């Protein structure tokens, strides 16, 4: 394509101070096979520097929603149902959006339907969709931080586009990592489930759940810079993952400035909570506190629900800075010579009808 064609398409203004830079970018995109229509669409939404990387990540040609349903021998309604479960926004039935790799992904749903049924496969798809969305957000954020430095150095539009493309060309690495990690974590999850749910008919699992939150983080967020706050959150997440994993626990999720974890026994739950508090003992910015509870929990989609989970969350809200609160029945189970118990009285907790006897635990 020529400069005149780019100008006619509204992509290039020869009178602009950065006309040479823009023409350099457009010629590079043209050489990579990006069509004029793709450039115009990307430019209209302010994404011209990213169109090459987006084309690399999701190459065409694309099927429409109706064509995908016909190929799968399915209905539009079922395809829409799983699009939603995967966390994908709605599209018109005649809009081309699904490439060959994505069509194979939807075809794989059919095998799951035969094994787990519609409700089971939809639940699994929601977990996969939300997990992959989080991975994608983390990848995009990491690259954005890298690109901020590149843009700040005065890079040209073409240099920015090439830098984004280099990042996109490594985007299969997380997929390979996930492919390798999944069998390992599937084996670990199966072992944990067999240990905590001894009968197939049983709907709940027995275990300990803990919540650790950072006292003062809300106030702190109004006083420190965004980059300093990000550093504190990153450090908390890093320490929480390391401590829980090395003490036979599993981080379930982060809820703002709070981490939820589960373990199979009370002693390790106490150890995780106390270690997290100890790791931040010299941190002037934030102070952890924790709540622990033990009992039967409903496990769904990698998360846990029920009164035991609610109790642990309420105890974390009630604890003072640097304190680990737990119910008295959990203290009876946490047989460890390295722990010291102190009565914290009986309290009425939000959402509970009867007072709960509480224990504060610390290192002996």
PAMARPA-595238 format. One record per residue (C-alpha): x, y negated, z negated; residue in three letters; residue number from 0. Coordinates in pm, 1 decimal. Example, Ala and Ser with C-alpha at 12.3 -4.5 7.8 and 13.67 -1.06 7.14 Angstrom:
<recs>
+----------+----------+----------+-----+-----+
:       px :       py :       pz :   r :   k :
+----------+----------+----------+-----+-----+
:   1230.0 :    450.0 :   -780.0 : ALA :   0 :
:   1367.0 :    106.0 :   -714.0 : SER :   1 :
+----------+----------+----------+-----+-----+
</recs>
This chain:
<recs>
+----------+----------+----------+-----+-----+
:       px :       py :       pz :   r :   k :
+----------+----------+----------+-----+-----+
:      0.0 :      0.0 :      0.0 : UNK :   0 :
:    109.3 :   -357.9 :     64.7 : UNK :   1 :
:    120.2 :   -667.8 :   -151.6 : UNK :   2 :
:   -169.2 :   -806.3 :     51.3 : UNK :   3 :
:   -382.8 :   -501.2 :    -33.3 : UNK :   4 :
:   -300.0 :   -535.3 :   -401.1 : UNK :   5 :
:   -390.6 :   -905.3 :   -385.0 : UNK :   6 :
:   -719.2 :   -831.7 :   -209.9 : UNK :   7 :
:   -804.9 :   -580.1 :   -482.3 : UNK :   8 :
:   -749.2 :   -844.7 :   -750.4 : UNK :   9 :
:   -445.6 :   -664.7 :   -893.0 : UNK :  10 :
:   -175.9 :   -906.1 :   -781.9 : UNK :  11 :
:   -138.0 :  -1283.6 :   -774.7 : UNK :  12 :
:    173.2 :  -1395.8 :   -583.1 : UNK :  13 :
:    155.1 :  -1735.1 :   -758.6 : UNK :  14 :
:    186.6 :  -1584.3 :  -1107.3 : UNK :  15 :
:    516.4 :  -1641.4 :  -1292.4 : UNK :  16 :
:    536.9 :  -1261.5 :  -1338.0 : UNK :  17 :
:    431.4 :  -1175.5 :   -983.6 : UNK :  18 :
:    752.0 :   -981.5 :   -913.3 : UNK :  19 :
:    705.3 :   -769.7 :  -1225.6 : UNK :  20 :
:    343.8 :   -692.2 :  -1138.7 : UNK :  21 :
:    428.9 :   -596.2 :   -780.1 : UNK :  22 :
:    706.5 :   -369.7 :   -907.3 : UNK :  23 :
:    456.5 :   -191.0 :  -1131.6 : UNK :  24 :
:    192.7 :   -155.9 :   -858.9 : UNK :  25 :
:    441.7 :    -14.0 :   -607.6 : UNK :  26 :
:    560.5 :    237.7 :   -868.1 : UNK :  27 :
:    201.7 :    345.4 :   -939.4 : UNK :  28 :
:    135.3 :    380.2 :   -568.0 : UNK :  29 :
:    445.0 :    598.2 :   -528.7 : UNK :  30 :
:    315.2 :    823.3 :   -807.5 : UNK :  31 :
:    -11.6 :    880.4 :   -620.4 : UNK :  32 :
:   -233.5 :    652.7 :   -831.1 : UNK :  33 :
:   -517.2 :    537.9 :   -607.8 : UNK :  34 :
:   -629.1 :    179.7 :   -563.4 : UNK :  35 :
:   -961.3 :    258.6 :   -729.8 : UNK :  36 :
:   -779.3 :    405.9 :  -1030.9 : UNK :  37 :
:   -564.8 :     93.8 :  -1055.9 : UNK :  38 :
:   -866.7 :   -136.2 :  -1030.4 : UNK :  39 :
:  -1056.0 :     54.3 :  -1299.2 : UNK :  40 :
:   -753.7 :     59.7 :  -1531.1 : UNK :  41 :
:   -687.1 :   -309.6 :  -1473.2 : UNK :  42 :
:  -1051.0 :   -397.7 :  -1549.2 : UNK :  43 :
:  -1020.1 :   -243.6 :  -1896.1 : UNK :  44 :
:   -668.8 :   -373.5 :  -1962.1 : UNK :  45 :
:   -503.5 :    -33.6 :  -1919.2 : UNK :  46 :
:   -301.1 :    -76.0 :  -1599.9 : UNK :  47 :
:     28.0 :     -0.3 :  -1773.6 : UNK :  48 :
:   -115.6 :    327.7 :  -1902.6 : UNK :  49 :
:   -289.3 :    463.9 :  -1591.8 : UNK :  50 :
:     10.5 :    679.4 :  -1490.7 : UNK :  51 :
:     33.5 :    844.0 :  -1832.0 : UNK :  52 :
:   -343.2 :    902.4 :  -1843.9 : UNK :  53 :
:   -336.1 :   1057.7 :  -1497.3 : UNK :  54 :
:    -52.5 :   1286.3 :  -1609.4 : UNK :  55 :
:   -235.5 :   1400.8 :  -1923.3 : UNK :  56 :
:   -566.8 :   1474.0 :  -1747.3 : UNK :  57 :
:   -507.5 :   1531.8 :  -1375.5 : UNK :  58 :
:   -804.2 :   1573.4 :  -1139.9 : UNK :  59 :
:  -1003.9 :   1676.6 :   -955.3 : UNK :  60 :
:  -1300.3 :   1660.8 :  -1189.7 : UNK :  61 :
:  -1628.9 :   1845.9 :  -1217.4 : UNK :  62 :
:  -1952.4 :   1677.6 :  -1313.5 : UNK :  63 :
:  -2147.6 :   1794.5 :  -1616.1 : UNK :  64 :
:  -2395.3 :   1971.3 :  -1388.5 : UNK :  65 :
:  -2116.9 :   2140.5 :  -1188.9 : UNK :  66 :
:  -1958.2 :   2260.7 :  -1512.2 : UNK :  67 :
:  -2288.0 :   2404.9 :  -1636.5 : UNK :  68 :
:  -2344.8 :   2580.0 :  -1301.6 : UNK :  69 :
:  -1996.5 :   2730.3 :  -1305.7 : UNK :  70 :
:  -2043.4 :   2860.6 :  -1659.4 : UNK :  71 :
:  -2390.1 :   2994.7 :  -1584.4 : UNK :  72 :
:  -2509.1 :   2779.1 :  -1872.5 : UNK :  73 :
:  -2755.7 :   2498.4 :  -1926.6 : UNK :  74 :
:  -2684.3 :   2127.7 :  -1945.5 : UNK :  75 :
:  -2823.5 :   2130.6 :  -2297.7 : UNK :  76 :
:  -2574.7 :   2393.6 :  -2415.8 : UNK :  77 :
:  -2280.6 :   2214.0 :  -2253.6 : UNK :  78 :
:  -2391.5 :   1890.3 :  -2422.0 : UNK :  79 :
:  -2421.5 :   2070.9 :  -2753.5 : UNK :  80 :
:  -2061.0 :   2187.8 :  -2741.0 : UNK :  81 :
:  -1937.1 :   1854.5 :  -2605.7 : UNK :  82 :
:  -2079.0 :   1697.2 :  -2918.7 : UNK :  83 :
:  -1932.0 :   1971.3 :  -3139.4 : UNK :  84 :
:  -1586.8 :   1907.6 :  -2988.1 : UNK :  85 :
:  -1625.9 :   1536.5 :  -3066.9 : UNK :  86 :
:  -1654.1 :   1424.6 :  -2703.3 : UNK :  87 :
:  -1882.1 :   1129.8 :  -2618.3 : UNK :  88 :
:  -2183.5 :   1180.0 :  -2389.7 : UNK :  89 :
:  -2156.3 :   1145.2 :  -2011.1 : UNK :  90 :
:  -2409.5 :   1126.2 :  -1729.4 : UNK :  91 :
:  -2491.1 :   1455.6 :  -1559.0 : UNK :  92 :
:  -2348.7 :   1329.2 :  -1227.4 : UNK :  93 :
:  -2033.1 :   1172.0 :  -1373.3 : UNK :  94 :
:  -1710.1 :   1357.5 :  -1284.1 : UNK :  95 :
:  -1507.0 :   1409.5 :  -1601.5 : UNK :  96 :
:  -1402.0 :   1775.8 :  -1655.3 : UNK :  97 :
:  -1084.4 :   1910.9 :  -1492.3 : UNK :  98 :
:   -993.8 :   2276.5 :  -1438.1 : UNK :  99 :
:   -811.8 :   2320.6 :  -1770.6 : UNK : 100 :
:  -1107.1 :   2174.5 :  -1959.4 : UNK : 101 :
:  -1349.5 :   2396.7 :  -1768.2 : UNK : 102 :
:  -1149.5 :   2700.3 :  -1885.1 : UNK : 103 :
:  -1176.3 :   2567.7 :  -2241.7 : UNK : 104 :
:  -1554.8 :   2555.5 :  -2216.1 : UNK : 105 :
:  -1556.0 :   2902.1 :  -2058.3 : UNK : 106 :
:  -1371.1 :   3032.5 :  -2366.2 : UNK : 107 :
:  -1667.9 :   2923.2 :  -2576.9 : UNK : 108 :
:  -1865.7 :   3207.3 :  -2416.4 : UNK : 109 :
:  -1647.3 :   3471.2 :  -2581.5 : UNK : 110 :
:  -1696.5 :   3304.7 :  -2917.0 : UNK : 111 :
:  -2071.7 :   3296.0 :  -2870.4 : UNK : 112 :
:  -2079.1 :   3671.7 :  -2821.7 : UNK : 113 :
:  -1871.0 :   3728.1 :  -3135.5 : UNK : 114 :
:  -1988.2 :   3462.1 :  -3381.0 : UNK : 115 :
:  -2327.7 :   3357.9 :  -3245.6 : UNK : 116 :
:  -2433.9 :   3004.3 :  -3158.6 : UNK : 117 :
:  -2433.8 :   2856.6 :  -3511.7 : UNK : 118 :
:  -2099.8 :   3013.8 :  -3601.2 : UNK : 119 :
:  -1933.7 :   2899.9 :  -3278.8 : UNK : 120 :
:  -2072.7 :   2548.8 :  -3312.0 : UNK : 121 :
:  -1936.4 :   2525.4 :  -3666.7 : UNK : 122 :
:  -1594.8 :   2647.1 :  -3550.0 : UNK : 123 :
:  -1602.6 :   2404.7 :  -3254.7 : UNK : 124 :
:  -1671.5 :   2111.7 :  -3486.1 : UNK : 125 :
:  -1367.6 :   2201.7 :  -3697.7 : UNK : 126 :
:  -1148.3 :   2243.3 :  -3388.9 : UNK : 127 :
:  -1274.7 :   1916.1 :  -3241.5 : UNK : 128 :
:  -1217.6 :   1713.0 :  -3557.9 : UNK : 129 :
:   -874.4 :   1869.9 :  -3614.5 : UNK : 130 :
:   -757.5 :   1807.3 :  -3258.1 : UNK : 131 :
:   -896.3 :   1452.5 :  -3274.4 : UNK : 132 :
:   -682.4 :   1389.1 :  -3581.1 : UNK : 133 :
:   -374.1 :   1530.7 :  -3407.7 : UNK : 134 :
:   -443.5 :   1308.5 :  -3108.2 : UNK : 135 :
:   -488.6 :   1001.5 :  -3329.6 : UNK : 136 :
:   -156.7 :   1075.8 :  -3501.0 : UNK : 137 :
:     19.2 :   1118.0 :  -3164.5 : UNK : 138 :
:   -128.4 :    795.2 :  -3031.0 : UNK : 139 :
:    -38.4 :    603.7 :  -3347.1 : UNK : 140 :
:    318.1 :    733.7 :  -3345.7 : UNK : 141 :
:    359.9 :    633.3 :  -2982.6 : UNK : 142 :
:    200.7 :    294.8 :  -3047.8 : UNK : 143 :
:    463.9 :    223.5 :  -3314.6 : UNK : 144 :
:    734.6 :    319.6 :  -3064.9 : UNK : 145 :
:    578.2 :    104.9 :  -2793.1 : UNK : 146 :
:    553.4 :   -194.2 :  -3024.6 : UNK : 147 :
:    931.8 :   -200.3 :  -3047.3 : UNK : 148 :
:    967.5 :   -162.0 :  -2669.6 : UNK : 149 :
:    722.0 :   -443.8 :  -2596.5 : UNK : 150 :
:    889.7 :   -659.1 :  -2861.9 : UNK : 151 :
:   1220.8 :   -620.9 :  -2682.6 : UNK : 152 :
:   1078.2 :   -805.6 :  -2380.7 : UNK : 153 :
:   1027.5 :   -502.2 :  -2157.6 : UNK : 154 :
:    866.8 :   -551.2 :  -1817.2 : UNK : 155 :
:    530.0 :   -402.4 :  -1721.9 : UNK : 156 :
:    706.6 :   -125.9 :  -1530.1 : UNK : 157 :
:    935.3 :    -44.0 :  -1823.8 : UNK : 158 :
:    630.8 :    -24.6 :  -2051.1 : UNK : 159 :
:    449.3 :    203.0 :  -1804.4 : UNK : 160 :
:    752.1 :    432.3 :  -1773.9 : UNK : 161 :
:    792.3 :    448.0 :  -2152.0 : UNK : 162 :
:    427.4 :    551.1 :  -2190.9 : UNK : 163 :
:    466.4 :    814.2 :  -1920.3 : UNK : 164 :
:    770.6 :    962.9 :  -2098.7 : UNK : 165 :
:    561.3 :   1001.4 :  -2413.2 : UNK : 166 :
:    280.6 :   1166.1 :  -2215.3 : UNK : 167 :
:    525.7 :   1409.8 :  -2058.2 : UNK : 168 :
:    601.3 :   1545.6 :  -2406.5 : UNK : 169 :
:    232.7 :   1575.4 :  -2502.5 : UNK : 170 :
:    233.9 :   1952.6 :  -2451.8 : UNK : 171 :
:    475.6 :   1994.0 :  -2745.2 : UNK : 172 :
:    201.9 :   1965.0 :  -3013.2 : UNK : 173 :
:     -5.1 :   2217.9 :  -2816.0 : UNK : 174 :
:    287.7 :   2461.8 :  -2822.4 : UNK : 175 :
:    338.4 :   2397.8 :  -3193.5 : UNK : 176 :
:    -31.2 :   2459.0 :  -3259.6 : UNK : 177 :
:    -22.0 :   2775.4 :  -3049.4 : UNK : 178 :
:    266.3 :   2907.1 :  -3259.0 : UNK : 179 :
:    128.2 :   2795.3 :  -3595.2 : UNK : 180 :
:   -225.8 :   2926.6 :  -3552.0 : UNK : 181 :
:   -144.5 :   3299.4 :  -3595.6 : UNK : 182 :
:     66.6 :   3221.5 :  -3904.1 : UNK : 183 :
:   -206.3 :   3017.4 :  -4067.4 : UNK : 184 :
:   -474.3 :   3266.1 :  -3961.7 : UNK : 185 :
:   -286.5 :   3541.0 :  -4144.0 : UNK : 186 :
:   -244.8 :   3323.1 :  -4455.2 : UNK : 187 :
:   -611.0 :   3217.7 :  -4447.9 : UNK : 188 :
:   -724.8 :   3580.8 :  -4416.6 : UNK : 189 :
:   -512.0 :   3682.8 :  -4714.9 : UNK : 190 :
:   -642.8 :   3395.5 :  -4926.9 : UNK : 191 :
:  -1001.1 :   3475.3 :  -4833.9 : UNK : 192 :
:   -964.3 :   3845.4 :  -4923.9 : UNK : 193 :
:   -812.8 :   3750.5 :  -5259.0 : UNK : 194 :
:  -1089.0 :   3507.3 :  -5347.3 : UNK : 195 :
:  -1390.4 :   3680.0 :  -5189.3 : UNK : 196 :
:  -1379.2 :   4051.4 :  -5261.2 : UNK : 197 :
:  -1710.8 :   4143.9 :  -5099.9 : UNK : 198 :
:  -1822.7 :   4063.9 :  -4744.5 : UNK : 199 :
:  -2173.9 :   3993.8 :  -4872.1 : UNK : 200 :
:  -2040.7 :   3724.3 :  -5106.1 : UNK : 201 :
:  -2111.7 :   3371.4 :  -4982.2 : UNK : 202 :
:  -1870.3 :   3187.4 :  -5212.0 : UNK : 203 :
:  -1502.9 :   3205.6 :  -5301.7 : UNK : 204 :
:  -1351.9 :   3179.8 :  -5647.6 : UNK : 205 :
:  -1073.5 :   2930.3 :  -5694.2 : UNK : 206 :
:   -949.7 :   2604.8 :  -5840.6 : UNK : 207 :
:   -999.5 :   2267.1 :  -5681.4 : UNK : 208 :
:   -819.0 :   1946.8 :  -5762.1 : UNK : 209 :
:   -846.3 :   1579.0 :  -5674.5 : UNK : 210 :
:   -555.9 :   1338.9 :  -5721.6 : UNK : 211 :
:   -605.2 :    971.3 :  -5646.8 : UNK : 212 :
:   -386.4 :    663.2 :  -5668.2 : UNK : 213 :
:   -497.6 :    416.1 :  -5933.0 : UNK : 214 :
:   -443.7 :     58.3 :  -5821.9 : UNK : 215 :
:   -430.2 :    123.8 :  -5448.8 : UNK : 216 :
:   -740.2 :    -86.5 :  -5379.2 : UNK : 217 :
:   -592.3 :   -388.7 :  -5555.7 : UNK : 218 :
:   -254.8 :   -319.5 :  -5400.0 : UNK : 219 :
:   -400.8 :   -319.9 :  -5047.0 : UNK : 220 :
:   -495.8 :   -684.7 :  -5095.3 : UNK : 221 :
:   -145.5 :   -782.9 :  -5210.1 : UNK : 222 :
:    100.3 :   -602.6 :  -4983.7 : UNK : 223 :
:    154.1 :   -606.7 :  -4610.6 : UNK : 224 :
:     -7.0 :   -348.4 :  -4385.8 : UNK : 225 :
:    333.2 :   -190.2 :  -4315.1 : UNK : 226 :
:    409.4 :   -159.3 :  -4689.4 : UNK : 227 :
:     67.5 :     -5.3 :  -4751.6 : UNK : 228 :
:    125.8 :    240.7 :  -4464.0 : UNK : 229 :
:    458.2 :    337.8 :  -4622.3 : UNK : 230 :
:    290.5 :    409.7 :  -4957.5 : UNK : 231 :
:     15.1 :    619.6 :  -4794.9 : UNK : 232 :
:    269.8 :    812.3 :  -4585.7 : UNK : 233 :
:    480.4 :    884.1 :  -4893.9 : UNK : 234 :
:    177.6 :   1004.7 :  -5091.5 : UNK : 235 :
:     64.2 :   1236.3 :  -4809.7 : UNK : 236 :
:    416.3 :   1372.5 :  -4760.4 : UNK : 237 :
:    463.8 :   1448.7 :  -5130.0 : UNK : 238 :
:    112.6 :   1595.4 :  -5166.4 : UNK : 239 :
:    165.2 :   1838.5 :  -4877.4 : UNK : 240 :
:    507.5 :   1945.8 :  -5002.7 : UNK : 241 :
:    399.9 :   1992.1 :  -5366.5 : UNK : 242 :
:     75.6 :   2177.9 :  -5288.4 : UNK : 243 :
:    231.2 :   2407.4 :  -5026.9 : UNK : 244 :
:    526.2 :   2505.6 :  -5246.1 : UNK : 245 :
:    296.4 :   2589.6 :  -5538.4 : UNK : 246 :
:     55.0 :   2827.7 :  -5364.5 : UNK : 247 :
:   -201.9 :   2560.4 :  -5287.7 : UNK : 248 :
:   -349.7 :   2408.5 :  -4973.7 : UNK : 249 :
:   -431.0 :   2047.1 :  -4900.9 : UNK : 250 :
:   -791.2 :   2035.7 :  -4779.9 : UNK : 251 :
:   -810.7 :   1670.3 :  -4683.9 : UNK : 252 :
:   -723.1 :   1313.6 :  -4770.2 : UNK : 253 :
:  -1009.3 :   1080.5 :  -4856.0 : UNK : 254 :
:   -861.8 :    734.0 :  -4844.3 : UNK : 255 :
:   -612.4 :    722.6 :  -5131.0 : UNK : 256 :
:   -719.4 :   1061.8 :  -5271.5 : UNK : 257 :
:   -606.7 :   1415.3 :  -5189.9 : UNK : 258 :
:   -820.8 :   1727.0 :  -5236.1 : UNK : 259 :
:   -646.5 :   2063.4 :  -5273.2 : UNK : 260 :
:   -739.4 :   2420.9 :  -5365.2 : UNK : 261 :
:   -547.9 :   2706.6 :  -5524.8 : UNK : 262 :
:   -624.3 :   3058.5 :  -5635.2 : UNK : 263 :
:   -536.5 :   3017.3 :  -6002.9 : UNK : 264 :
:   -559.0 :   2754.2 :  -6273.9 : UNK : 265 :
:   -189.2 :   2750.0 :  -6366.8 : UNK : 266 :
:    -78.8 :   2653.9 :  -6016.1 : UNK : 267 :
:   -354.5 :   2390.2 :  -5995.4 : UNK : 268 :
:   -223.0 :   2230.1 :  -6315.2 : UNK : 269 :
:    132.6 :   2250.7 :  -6184.5 : UNK : 270 :
:     39.5 :   2077.0 :  -5857.4 : UNK : 271 :
:   -145.6 :   1792.7 :  -6030.3 : UNK : 272 :
:    123.7 :   1736.2 :  -6293.7 : UNK : 273 :
:    403.9 :   1746.4 :  -6037.2 : UNK : 274 :
:    230.8 :   1485.1 :  -5822.2 : UNK : 275 :
:    201.8 :   1258.0 :  -6124.7 : UNK : 276 :
:    568.0 :   1316.8 :  -6212.1 : UNK : 277 :
:    683.7 :   1242.0 :  -5857.2 : UNK : 278 :
:    523.7 :    895.9 :  -5876.3 : UNK : 279 :
:    620.8 :    823.0 :  -6238.0 : UNK : 280 :
:    875.1 :    557.8 :  -6134.5 : UNK : 281 :
:    660.1 :    404.4 :  -5862.4 : UNK : 282 :
:    551.7 :     54.9 :  -5959.6 : UNK : 283 :
:    299.6 :     35.2 :  -5676.9 : UNK : 284 :
:     57.5 :    315.4 :  -5767.0 : UNK : 285 :
:    -18.1 :    558.7 :  -6047.9 : UNK : 286 :
:   -184.8 :    897.2 :  -5986.2 : UNK : 287 :
:   -456.1 :   1060.0 :  -6195.2 : UNK : 288 :
:   -620.2 :   1397.4 :  -6143.8 : UNK : 289 :
:   -925.0 :   1610.7 :  -6208.1 : UNK : 290 :
:   -936.8 :   1992.7 :  -6187.3 : UNK : 291 :
:  -1215.6 :   2250.1 :  -6200.4 : UNK : 292 :
:  -1250.1 :   2624.4 :  -6141.2 : UNK : 293 :
:  -1532.2 :   2847.2 :  -6026.1 : UNK : 294 :
:  -1736.7 :   2958.6 :  -5726.4 : UNK : 295 :
:  -1727.3 :   2731.5 :  -5421.5 : UNK : 296 :
:  -1894.5 :   2744.4 :  -5083.0 : UNK : 297 :
:  -1631.7 :   2739.9 :  -4807.1 : UNK : 298 :
:  -1737.7 :   2609.9 :  -4468.0 : UNK : 299 :
:  -1519.9 :   2499.9 :  -4179.4 : UNK : 300 :
:  -1204.4 :   2487.3 :  -4389.4 : UNK : 301 :
:  -1369.5 :   2263.4 :  -4651.2 : UNK : 302 :
:  -1525.8 :   2342.5 :  -4989.2 : UNK : 303 :
:  -1855.7 :   2241.6 :  -5147.5 : UNK : 304 :
:  -2060.8 :   2289.6 :  -5462.5 : UNK : 305 :
:  -2086.0 :   2184.6 :  -5829.8 : UNK : 306 :
:  -1725.5 :   2290.7 :  -5903.0 : UNK : 307 :
:  -1595.6 :   2052.8 :  -5633.6 : UNK : 308 :
:  -1820.0 :   1773.5 :  -5763.5 : UNK : 309 :
:  -1695.1 :   1832.4 :  -6117.4 : UNK : 310 :
:  -1329.3 :   1802.2 :  -6016.6 : UNK : 311 :
:  -1403.6 :   1479.4 :  -5827.4 : UNK : 312 :
:  -1587.3 :   1329.9 :  -6128.5 : UNK : 313 :
:  -1299.3 :   1421.8 :  -6361.5 : UNK : 314 :
:  -1050.8 :   1245.7 :  -6133.6 : UNK : 315 :
:  -1267.4 :    932.3 :  -6153.4 : UNK : 316 :
:  -1277.6 :    960.5 :  -6533.4 : UNK : 317 :
:   -906.3 :   1025.1 :  -6594.1 : UNK : 318 :
:   -680.5 :    739.8 :  -6701.2 : UNK : 319 :
:   -355.0 :    670.6 :  -6512.8 : UNK : 320 :
:   -105.3 :    959.8 :  -6537.6 : UNK : 321 :
:   -368.9 :   1192.6 :  -6686.0 : UNK : 322 :
:   -487.7 :   1533.3 :  -6565.0 : UNK : 323 :
:   -839.3 :   1614.4 :  -6685.7 : UNK : 324 :
:   -999.1 :   1957.9 :  -6658.8 : UNK : 325 :
:  -1294.5 :   2144.2 :  -6797.6 : UNK : 326 :
:  -1241.1 :   2355.8 :  -7107.3 : UNK : 327 :
:  -1322.5 :   2681.9 :  -6924.5 : UNK : 328 :
:  -1042.9 :   2618.5 :  -6674.2 : UNK : 329 :
:   -796.8 :   2558.9 :  -6959.5 : UNK : 330 :
:   -883.1 :   2905.4 :  -7089.5 : UNK : 331 :
:   -769.7 :   3052.2 :  -6755.6 : UNK : 332 :
:   -447.0 :   2852.6 :  -6718.8 : UNK : 333 :
:   -223.4 :   3075.1 :  -6927.5 : UNK : 334 :
:    115.3 :   2907.6 :  -6901.8 : UNK : 335 :
:    377.0 :   2854.3 :  -7169.7 : UNK : 336 :
:    481.1 :   2531.9 :  -7002.4 : UNK : 337 :
:    150.4 :   2350.1 :  -7059.5 : UNK : 338 :
:      9.0 :   2160.2 :  -7356.2 : UNK : 339 :
:   -363.7 :   2109.2 :  -7411.0 : UNK : 340 :
:   -541.0 :   1824.1 :  -7588.1 : UNK : 341 :
:   -914.5 :   1784.9 :  -7632.2 : UNK : 342 :
:  -1063.0 :   1489.2 :  -7444.6 : UNK : 343 :
:  -1406.5 :   1530.9 :  -7605.1 : UNK : 344 :
:  -1743.2 :   1597.9 :  -7447.2 : UNK : 345 :
:  -1858.6 :   1361.3 :  -7176.0 : UNK : 346 :
:  -2170.1 :   1304.5 :  -6971.1 : UNK : 347 :
:  -2068.3 :   1304.6 :  -6605.1 : UNK : 348 :
:  -2256.7 :   1151.8 :  -6314.4 : UNK : 349 :
:  -2464.5 :   1421.6 :  -6147.3 : UNK : 350 :
:  -2450.0 :   1668.0 :  -6439.0 : UNK : 351 :
:  -2736.2 :   1735.7 :  -6679.9 : UNK : 352 :
:  -2531.0 :   1850.2 :  -6980.3 : UNK : 353 :
:  -2218.0 :   1709.4 :  -7148.0 : UNK : 354 :
:  -1893.4 :   1873.9 :  -7032.4 : UNK : 355 :
:  -1612.0 :   1967.8 :  -7271.5 : UNK : 356 :
:  -1290.0 :   1823.7 :  -7135.1 : UNK : 357 :
:   -921.0 :   1894.5 :  -7182.6 : UNK : 358 :
:   -622.1 :   1676.0 :  -7099.5 : UNK : 359 :
:   -321.9 :   1880.6 :  -6986.8 : UNK : 360 :
:     45.0 :   1783.5 :  -6988.3 : UNK : 361 :
:    385.5 :   1952.3 :  -6983.5 : UNK : 362 :
:    482.6 :   2125.5 :  -7306.1 : UNK : 363 :
+----------+----------+----------+-----+-----+
</recs>
